[in-house]
């Protein structure tokens, strides 16, 4: 196994279990404890973990953005349900925007056989997924490549998004809060999602239920009347009342 593959698997384990032990990882991967310590040191330098005595824990700082390959495997069933519900909102002839989230990739997989759609995206993976879809016009924004998320960001991408007027923008986020609104882990992704909202008749926030009442680093936007939230299960009564007061429609799995 390559070192990068091992480090990614360690991150997956941390996502599930929140902590790992050097001795257990060394046995699992049949390598020395010193090799595992070097892996953890690299992950700590990258900001993903915090080393502890004999192991490490996941770094839960609000501005940490895990690699896309890891996020794709986190809460996968919940995100799949969100993607299925999102696809039901997309009609023939629609023009839509998809951000560079794991949920957007799943939405692309759901709609790739549709006809007469236009999809504008900042996601390299969505571009690849829809590349052979004859019934879909796919537009890339261009921009600076953010390697960890395979997303296109920066002024070029934002300017491109701002030049279009679409029916729906499907955007994800790192967390939502009743007081702080919709949040992201970094300014670059926040700028992209805000521009998508400005360019769309309707904003559709696609989030699994772990994002509720979760604080992240950068505020992107507030909820507005007419927005739609799609999630995997019905939110709490408190959140339901919050959305109702603001005229936000909620579509949830069962």
Secondary structure by P-SEA (a helix, b strand, c coil): ccaaaaaaaaaaaaaacccccaaaaaaaacccaaaaaaaaaaaaaacccccccccccccccccccccaaaaaacaaaaaaaaaaaaaaaccccccccccccaaaaaaaaacccccbbbbbbccaaaaaaaccccccccccccccccccccccccaaaaaaaaaccccbbbbbccccccccccccccaaaaaaaaaaaaaccbbbbbbcccccccccccccccccccbbbbccccccaaaaaaaaaacbbbbbcc
